[in-house]
Amino acid sequence: MVALMGEEFFVPHASPQSQTERLCREFIASGKKICTFDSAINAHLLKSGFKPINTDNFHDYIHHVTGKKELTGMALSPLCPPPDQ
């Protein structure tokens, strides 16, 4: 599984008690950093130890993770919740 090789991940949203949320909690327990949008829809994730990313610093976060200054060629999933809900 590719996720086992990484140390830091961005998960825009995971439904409460979903398999994605359970997997991410396991990763957090093993010391991996999982980030998500800082929004009310993700409150359950933030309480679980996900690190908040807001829209103001999202570009900085992408630059930190990828080393790229531009988001050219990158797209967010259409399943991504609006970050300010």
C-alpha positions as CSV (number, residue, x, y, z in Angstrom):
1,M,0.0,0.0,0.0
2,V,1.4,3.4,-1.1
3,A,0.2,5.1,2.0
4,L,2.5,3.1,4.2
5,M,5.5,4.8,2.6
6,G,4.4,8.3,3.2
7,E,4.8,10.4,6.3
8,E,2.3,13.2,5.6
9,F,-1.1,13.1,3.8
10,F,-3.9,15.5,2.9
11,V,-7.4,14.1,3.2
12,P,-10.0,16.8,2.2
13,H,-12.8,15.0,4.0
14,A,-13.8,11.6,5.4
15,S,-17.3,10.8,6.6
16,P,-17.7,10.0,10.3
17,Q,-17.0,6.3,11.1
18,S,-16.0,5.6,7.4
19,Q,-13.2,3.3,6.4
20,T,-11.1,6.3,5.3
21,E,-11.5,7.9,8.8
22,R,-10.5,4.6,10.5
23,L,-7.5,4.1,8.3
24,C,-6.3,7.7,8.9
25,R,-6.7,7.3,12.6
26,E,-4.5,4.2,12.4
27,F,-1.9,6.3,10.5
28,I,-2.0,9.0,13.1
29,A,-1.6,6.5,15.9
30,S,1.6,5.2,14.0
31,G,3.0,8.8,13.9
32,K,2.0,9.9,10.5
33,K,0.7,13.4,9.9
34,I,-2.8,13.7,8.3
35,C,-4.1,17.1,7.3
36,T,-7.6,18.2,6.4
37,F,-9.5,21.4,5.7
38,D,-10.2,23.3,8.9
39,S,-14.0,23.4,8.6
40,A,-17.1,22.4,10.7
41,I,-17.7,19.5,8.3
42,N,-14.4,18.1,9.4
43,A,-14.7,18.7,13.2
44,H,-14.8,15.0,13.9
45,L,-11.5,14.6,12.0
46,L,-9.8,17.5,13.8
47,K,-10.8,16.1,17.2
48,S,-9.2,12.8,16.1
49,G,-5.8,14.4,15.6
50,F,-5.9,15.6,12.0
51,K,-4.0,18.8,11.5
52,P,-6.0,21.8,10.2
53,I,-5.3,23.4,6.9
54,N,-7.3,26.6,6.0
55,T,-7.8,28.1,2.6
56,D,-5.4,31.0,3.5
57,N,-2.4,28.6,3.9
58,F,-3.4,25.8,1.5
59,H,-1.0,27.0,-1.2
60,D,1.8,27.2,1.4
61,Y,0.9,23.6,2.5
62,I,1.0,22.3,-1.1
63,H,4.4,24.1,-1.7
64,H,5.7,22.5,1.5
65,V,4.6,19.0,0.5
66,T,5.4,19.1,-3.2
67,G,8.1,21.7,-3.5
68,K,6.0,23.3,-6.2
69,K,5.1,27.0,-6.0
70,E,2.2,26.7,-8.5
71,L,-0.8,24.4,-8.5
72,T,-0.6,24.1,-12.3
73,G,-1.7,20.6,-13.4
74,M,-3.1,19.8,-9.9
75,A,-6.8,19.5,-9.2
76,L,-8.8,19.0,-6.0
77,S,-11.2,16.1,-6.0
78,P,-14.8,17.2,-6.9
79,L,-15.8,15.3,-3.7
80,C,-13.9,17.8,-1.7
81,P,-16.3,19.7,0.7
82,P,-16.2,23.5,0.5
83,P,-13.6,24.5,3.1
84,D,-15.7,27.1,4.9
85,Q,-18.8,25.1,5.8
